[in-house]
C-alpha cells in the first residue's frame, strides 16, 4: 500500500485485502480523508482478494469521508467489483477514473 504524489492523494493497494491487512488499510485510508472538499482516490485495481473485513473497512472509510465532506473515488479491480455487487453495495461508492497526472 502506498500513496502517490498528486494534488489529491491516490492510495494504491495491491494484492490481498483480508483479515490480516484490513486494519492497516483502514488506518492508512482514513489518514488521507482529512480536508473537507478534497478528493481521495483509492486505487484497488491491483487487488486480487477482497474479504468481508476489507468490505467492512471500505464501508467505514466511506462513511468517514461522507461526514468529513471528502470525495472518495474508488477504482476497483474486477474482484472488488464482483464482491461489492454480490453484497449489494456497489451503489454506495463513487466509482471513477484515477487521475492521469500521477508521478
BELMO-V421937 format. One record per residue. N is the residue number from 0. RES is the residue in one letter. OMEGA is omega in degrees with one decimal (999 if undefined). Layout:
n=N res=RES omega=OMEGA
n=N res=RES omega=OMEGA
This chain:
n=0 res=X omega=175.6
n=1 res=X omega=-179.1
n=2 res=X omega=178.2
n=3 res=X omega=178.5
n=4 res=X omega=174.3
n=5 res=X omega=175.7
n=6 res=X omega=173.4
n=7 res=X omega=-176.4
n=8 res=X omega=173.7
n=9 res=X omega=180.0
n=10 res=X omega=-175.1
n=11 res=X omega=178.7
n=12 res=X omega=177.5
n=13 res=X omega=174.4
n=14 res=X omega=-173.3
n=15 res=X omega=170.5
n=16 res=X omega=-174.3
n=17 res=X omega=-177.5
n=18 res=X omega=-177.6
n=19 res=X omega=-174.3
n=20 res=X omega=-173.2
n=21 res=X omega=-178.5
n=22 res=X omega=178.1
n=23 res=X omega=176.7
n=24 res=X omega=-179.1
n=25 res=X omega=-178.3
n=26 res=X omega=-179.7
n=27 res=X omega=-179.7
n=28 res=X omega=-179.3
n=29 res=X omega=176.3
n=30 res=X omega=178.2
n=31 res=X omega=-176.7
n=32 res=X omega=-172.4
n=33 res=X omega=-173.4
n=34 res=X omega=178.7
n=35 res=X omega=179.6
n=36 res=X omega=-179.9
n=37 res=X omega=176.5
n=38 res=X omega=172.5
n=39 res=X omega=178.4
n=40 res=X omega=179.2
n=41 res=X omega=-178.2
n=42 res=X omega=177.6
n=43 res=X omega=-175.1
n=44 res=X omega=179.0
n=45 res=X omega=-179.0
n=46 res=X omega=-177.0
n=47 res=X omega=178.3
n=48 res=X omega=-172.9
n=49 res=X omega=-175.6
n=50 res=X omega=-176.0
n=51 res=X omega=177.3
n=52 res=X omega=176.8
n=53 res=X omega=177.0
n=54 res=X omega=179.8
n=55 res=X omega=179.6
n=56 res=X omega=180.0
n=57 res=X omega=178.3
n=58 res=X omega=179.1
n=59 res=X omega=178.5
n=60 res=X omega=178.3
n=61 res=X omega=179.3
n=62 res=X omega=177.9
n=63 res=X omega=177.9
n=64 res=X omega=179.2
n=65 res=X omega=180.0
n=66 res=X omega=-177.5
n=67 res=X omega=179.3
n=68 res=X omega=176.9
n=69 res=X omega=178.8
n=70 res=X omega=178.4
n=71 res=X omega=-178.7
n=72 res=X omega=-175.8
n=73 res=X omega=171.7
n=74 res=X omega=-172.2
n=75 res=X omega=168.6
n=76 res=X omega=175.4
n=77 res=X omega=179.5
n=78 res=X omega=-179.1
n=79 res=X omega=178.8
n=80 res=X omega=-178.7
n=81 res=X omega=-178.5
n=82 res=X omega=-177.7
n=83 res=X omega=176.2
n=84 res=X omega=179.5
n=85 res=X omega=179.5
n=86 res=X omega=-179.4
n=87 res=X omega=-174.6
n=88 res=X omega=-172.7
n=89 res=X omega=-179.3
n=90 res=X omega=-179.9
n=91 res=X omega=-175.2
n=92 res=X omega=175.2
n=93 res=X omega=178.8
n=94 res=X omega=180.0
n=95 res=X omega=178.6
n=96 res=X omega=173.8
n=97 res=X omega=177.9
n=98 res=X omega=-177.9
n=99 res=X omega=-177.3
n=100 res=X omega=178.9
n=101 res=X omega=178.4
n=102 res=X omega=999
